[in-house]
Amino acid sequence: MFQTKIINDMNAKYLLITSDEIAVSGYENKMFEYNAIKGFLPFSISCINNNVTYQYKIMNYENLKGLFFNRTFEMEDMKKIFSSIISVGQRAMEYLLDMDAILLNPEYIFLNDEEFLFCYFPGVGQSFYKGIRQLMEYILERLNHNNQETVMLAYGLYQKILKNNFTMENLMEEFVKSEEKPLQKLTFLPDDVKTLPDKTLKAEKEDTKEQEEKIWEEKEADIEKLEEELEKKPVKKTLKNKKKKSLKNFFEWKNTIKPRWETSHNTVLLAEENPYGATRLLNGKMLMNQGNGKDILLTDLPIHVGNMSGDAECKIDNIMVSRNHAVLTMECGIYYVEDNDSTNGTFVNGSRIPPYEPIQIKEGDMVCFANEKYCLN
């Protein structure tokens, strides 16, 4: 453990960190003595009665805790902080310094103009993984939850950080990904662009069309086989005066409806069987998950949405989703989504909706429960 104190003299302001559990490293001290390593606060060391004190010159810089005492974290704030952590981490590796000695507590991160400065304190007893996770949790508590892009970036990064043995290299990889693929390109398309899907969306639609045609071909083959078997069997008297069903009748019925087969996640939705053995959907509306999760079929409304630890009918295995996150309803053929004052919010087309206020959703709308994204089809 260590103790901290801030002192002022006539010329500057200092942060003092004292501990009796660390040993002064000659190598690290020499590195800071002969090199002005950018991103770190300059410091001096004193040792009295086996107590080692690091004295950091913080001038009139404000720490991260003070900067965000009365304001929320935006996307640019997060990018600036993690960009600074990556930069200072790279310099630490260049000088063969201990990554775990970089203090990531908000009280020990200071802002000098546009640059964040960090305290180097060896022997702190906390790993880089634990430090970055606690910093991320601090940011999440003060996050601007009204901005969809900010929420997606923050919780996406936090989920990666929760994995064991998260390292500086992992942080650099995630940061590069976020810079190469800006979030606005990964979330929702504006209404005027939806009619012009990109090549990926077009390819997905073509694949779906091929799958639908394949299913219909299989059904047609089944009908033909069934009719051949019926031709060989004697017709019961009860059916004598009934009109024979033919393939022509079947295809006339098929052409009156628009086939809607859902083939994602190896699932085919069937609802009503017609006299010829084919099926169609009674209610084709559903929320299609845009990731690896399950789709939500909009039948037996209302449907309560929540995480696996809650009592909702539709359970989402995601810690960012609240126990009783939202409810889906329908009135007069119109679908609505209502947020139950969830922690991380419900979004429609990128905008966070107010709690306890039903919001209409239409085909093509994007609905997000925290960072779980769905499309209404």
N, C-alpha and C positions, 0 to 999 in steps of 0.2 A: 504494500500500500504506500501511497505518497500523500504529501500535504502540499497545498498551493497557497500562494499569497501574492497580492499585487501591491507594489510599492511605487511611490512617486518621488523623484528628486527634482532638482531645479531644471534639469535638461531633458529628462526622458522618463518614460514609464516602463516598469519591469514586471515580468511575471516570474515568480520563484516557485520551483517545484523541488521538494525535498523528500528524500527517502533514505532509509537505513538498510535497504535490502538490495542495493545495486553496487556493483564494483565499477570503478572508473576504467573505461577501455582506452588504452593509449592509442590504439590504431584509429578508432573513431574520432577521438579528440584531435589527433594530428590531421585527419582529413578535413575537419571543420576549421582547424587553425590555419591551414595553408591554402584552403579553397573556399571561396565565397559561393557555396552551393545554392543555386537559385531555387526558390520555393520554400526554403527553411528559414526560420527566424534565427538570427545570430545569437549566440549564447556564450556564457563563460561558466566555469565550474569551480566550486569551492568545496572543501571537505573539512568538517569540524566534528570531532567526537564520533567518527564513523558515520556521520550523516552527510550524504552527498547532496549538494544543492546545485541545480541548473538554473541560471539566471538568464532569461530571455528578454531582449530589448524589443518591446512591443510599441514604442512610441505612443501615438494616439490612435492606434488601430482599434477597430471594434471587432469583437469576436462574432462568430456565426450565431450564437445564442442571442446576443443583443440585436444583431441585424434583423432577425426574424421574430422578434418578440411580439410585434404588432402587425405583422404582414405574413402572407402565405407564400409558399414556394411555387414558382412558375416553372415552365419547361426550361427556359433559358437559365434560370438560377441553378437547376439541377445539372444541366450540361456544363455550366461554368465550374461548379464544385467538383464534379467527377473528372472533368478535363484537367483540373488542377491536381487532383489526386493521382491521376495517371502520369502527369508530367513529373511530379515530385517523386513518384515511385520509380519511374525510369531513371531519374538521376541517382536515386538511392542504389539502384542496381549497378549503375555505371561505376559508383565509388565503393561498391561491395559493402554497403551499409545494410543493417538489419531492417527489413520491411516492417517487422512487428514493433519497432521502436517509434514509428510514426503515429503520433496521437491523433485519433480521429473523433475525439469527443468534441462537440460543438463549442465548448468553452475554450478549447485550445487551438481552434482554427480562426485565423485573423485575416481581415481584408485590408490590403494596402492598394488603394485606388481600384484597379480592375483585377488584381492578382491576390489569390488566397495564399497565405503563408502558414506553415505547419511547424509544430514543435517536435524535435527529435529527442526522445527520452528513452534510452536503453534500459532494459530490465523491468519494463512496465508490467510484464506478466499477462499481457493480452495479445492474442494473435491478430493478424491483419483481418482474417475472416470475421472474427467477433467484432472488431472495431468497425468495419464497413457495414456489417449487419445492423449494429446499434445506430450508426449514423443514418442509415436508410429508414429505420423505424422512427427516428426523430423527424426526418423529412416528411414521412407519411402522415404523421400527426398534424403537420402544419401545411398540408398539401392543398392547393386550390382544386377542390373536387368539382367545381363548375366547368372546368376545362377538360374535355374528353381526351385530348391528346396528352395532356399532362398526366392524367390518371393512368392511361394506357402505358406510357413510358415508365412511370414510377413503379407500378405494380408488376409490370413485365420484368423490370430489372430486379425487383425485390424477390420475385419467385425464383430467379436464377441464383440470387445471393443465398437463399435459404438452403441450396444444395450444399452438402458437406464439401469441405476443402476448396471453397471458392477462393481463387487467387487473383493477384494483380493481372496476370495474363488473361484470366477470364473476364475481368473488368474491361481490359483493353479491347478484347474481342467484341463484347457487347456494345461498347461505345462506338467502335468502328461500324458495327451493323446499323446502329441508330443514325449515324452520319451518312452512311451510304444509301439507306432507305428511309427518308424522312417520314415521320408518322402520318402526315397528311396524305401520303400516297398509299399508306397501308390501311387506312380506316375507311371513311365513307365518301363515295363520289357525290358531287353536287347533283341536284335534280336535272340540270341541263346537260349533264354528261352521261347520265344513266342510259340514254338511248343510243349512245355510241360506246359500247363496251370495248375494252382492249382485247388484244389477241388471246390473252389467257382466258378471259371470261368467254370469248367466242368459242375457243377450243373446248372448254368445259361444257358449253351448251350443245355443241356438236356431238360430244361423247354421250351426253344424256339422251339426245335424240336417237343415236344409234342403239343405245341400250333399250329405249322404249320400243323401237321397231323390232328389235330382236325378241323382246318379250311377246309382242303381238304375233310374230311369226310362230313362236313356240305354242302360243294359245291356239292359233289356227290349225297347226299340225295336230294338236290334241283333239280338237273338234272333229277333224277329218277322221282320225283314228276311232273316235267314239261313234261316229255315224256308221263307219264300216262295221263295227261290232254290232250295232243296233240292227243293221240290215240283215245280219245273219240270224238274229233271234226273232221268234214269233211275236207278233204284236198282240197284246192283251185286248180283250173285248172292251174294256173300259176306255181304251184309247182309239177304238175303231173309228169313231166319228170325229175325232179330233184332228185338226190340221197338222200335217207333218212339218216339223221345224227343219229348215234347211240351212246350209251355209249362207245362201243368199240372204235369208232373214237375219242371220247372225251379223253379217257385214253391214246390212242396212242399219241395224241397231248400233253397231260399233261406230259408224260414221256420224251418228247423231250426237255423240259426246266427244269431248276432247280428252284423250287418254292422259292421265296424270299419274305416273309411276314414280315413286321416290326410291331411288336405288342407292343413296348414300348409306354408308355403314351396313351394307348388305341387307337392307330392309325393304320389303315391298308392302305398301299399305293397301289393304283390301277392305271394302266396306259392304258392298251390296252385290248379290249374285243374281244375274238375269236368267231367263228361261233357257239360255243356251250354254250355261256353264261359265260365262265370262264374268268379270267383276269390274266395278268402278267405285270411285270414292263418293261417299255421301257428302263429306265435308273435306275438300281438298286443301284447306288452309292449314299451314303449319309454319312454325319458326324453325328455319334451318340453321343449325350451328355452323359457324364459319371456321371452326377449328377442328379439334378431334373429339368434341363432346357429342352428346345425343341431341337429336332434333326434338322439338316439342310439338306434338299433334294437338291442334286446337279443337278438341272434342271434350264433352263433359265439362264445359265451362261453368263456373269460374275455376281457374287453375292457379294455385298459389306456388310461387317459385322461391326456392331457398336452398341453402347448402345442405350437405349430407347429414349434418348434426341437427337439423331442424325437423319440423313436422309437415313440411309442404308436400303437396302431391307431386310436384315436379322438382326433383332434387338434383342440384348441380354440385359436383365434387370440386369445389374451389373455395379456398379459405377467404377470398376477397368478397364472396357473395354472402350476404347476411342470412341468418337462420330463416327469417320470414321477410324476404327481400322485396317481392312485388307480387301483384295479382293480375291475371289476364281475364278479361270479361268480354261479353258480347251483348249488344242490345240492338234489336231491329236489324240484324245482319251486319252491324258495324262492330269492329274489334277495338278494344281499349286495353291499355296497360296503365297500371297505377302503382307508384312506388310507395312502399310501406315505411318511409323515413329510414331507408337503409343507410349504412355507414358510407359506402362507396358509390352510391347513387345508381339510378337507372337513366339511360340515355336513349333518345329517339333521334336518329339521323345526326348524331354528334352533339346534341344539346341535352343537358341534364334537365329532367322534368321535375317539377315541384312535388313534394310528398303529398299523398292522399288526394291527388287530383287526377281523375281518369283522363288519359290522353289518347286520342284516336290514332290508330295505326292502319296503314293501307298496304296493299301489295307492293313489294319492292322496298319498303321502309326497313331501315337497320335499327334493331333494338339491342341495347347492351345492358346486361346486368353486371355492374362493376366492369370487369375486363372480359366478360364472356359475351361474344358478339353473335347475333342471330339476324337472319333476313326473313321477312314475312313473304311467303309464297303461297 
